[in-house]
Amino acid sequence: MKSPVLIPLAALLLAACQGNQGVSRFAGAERVWELHEMAGQPFTARATIGFPEAGKIAGEAPCNSYSGRQKAPYPWFEAAEIVTTKRACPQLAEEHRFFAMLRRMRLAEVSGDVLVLSDESGTDQMVFSAAPR
């Protein structure tokens, strides 16, 4: 008879041995991703996201730089604890839309030079492309 404690313990140890399982592993810690489309519409302001290390996000919104935590293993996504600088600019409404949508994203898919973040239903998406190096 197998011990009910050993099975969860084995799964936990296996996950720990696999290392970074977040978006940064698949999106590349050195890459910057530029937003091109949000909710099916072109995003005309400039916004970026990057995954500088496991569990972290950072980027530029239309007015401010930001950073935060990415708390879920790939392919899941959860932006949390986002902090920003406090500059105002003419594109502040676009910035508010960007952050509101970023907080709703729950899935990530990296395919070559394209990163797609989507909500749970898959209807709202943020489409990024890798910035030139």
N, C-alpha and C positions, 0 to 999 in steps of 0.2 A: 504494500500500500504506500502510495506517495504522500509525503507530508504536504499539507496545504500551504505551509509557509515556504517551502523550497521553490515552488513554481514561481510565485511573484518575485522572490529573491533572485532567482536565476534570470528572470526577465530584466530586472533592475541592473544586475551586473553586466548583462549583455549590452544594454543601452549605454552604460557608462564606458564600455570598451570601444564603442563605435565613435566616440568623440563628437565633434561639431556636426549636429544634424539639422541646423537651422538654415535659413535662407542664405546666409553668408557663405556657406559651403558651396552652394550651387550658383549663386549670383557673383561670387568672387569678391573678396575683401578689398581688392584694389580697384574695383570698377565703380564708376558713377553712372547712374541710370537717369535719363532725361524723360520727363513726362511729355507725351505727345497727344494722348487722348484720354478723356475722362467722361464716363457715362455715355459713350458713343459719340461724343462731340470733340472736335479738335480743342486742345488746350493751348491757347495762344500766349499765355504768360510763361515764364520760365520757372520750372520746379524740378528738383532732382531728389534722388534717394540713393543712399549707399549703405553697405553693410560692413563697416570697417573691422568688426570682429564679431565673434559669436555672441548673439543676444543683443546686439546694438544696431541702431539705425541712425543715420545722420544725413543731412542734405541742406538744400537751399529751397525755400519757398519763394513766391514772388517778391516778398519784402524782407524776409528774415531767414536767418539760418536756424536750424533746429537739430535736436538729437533726442533720442529716446531708447526704449528697449523693445526688442522683438521677442516675444515670450513664448512662441510656439515652434515645435519642430516642423521642418519642411514636409509636406507642402502647405501646412497651415501657417497662418500669419496673424499676428496680433500686435499692433503698434500700441505701446503703453508708455506712460510717464514721459510724454513729449514735452520738452522745454524749448522755448524759442527766445531769440533776441526780441527787442521791443521797438523796432523801427516802423514808422508809418510810411506808406507810399501810395500812389494812385491805384495800385492793383491789390489793395487790401481785401476787397470783396472776393477776388479770385483766390487769395491766400486762405480766407475762411472756408471757401468751398473745398479747396485742396485738403486742409486738415480735417474737415468734417468727413470727407470721403475716405481719407487714409484711415481714420479711426474705425470705419465700418468694414474695411477689408478683412477677409478671413482666410483666403487661399492665395498661394503664390505659385506661379508656374514660370520657370526659366527655360527658354528654348533658344539656344544660340545667343544672339544679340538682342533678344526681346524678353522682357519681364512683364508678366500680367498679374496684377493683383485684382481679386474679385471678392464680392460679398458672398454670403452663404448660398444665395440662390443662383449666383453666376450672372445675374442680369446687370449689375453695376460693375464696371471694370475700370481700372487705371492701367493704361498701356504705356510702358516705358521702353526706350531703346538704349543700348549701351552708348555712352558718350565716346567720341574718338579719344584714343589714348595719346 
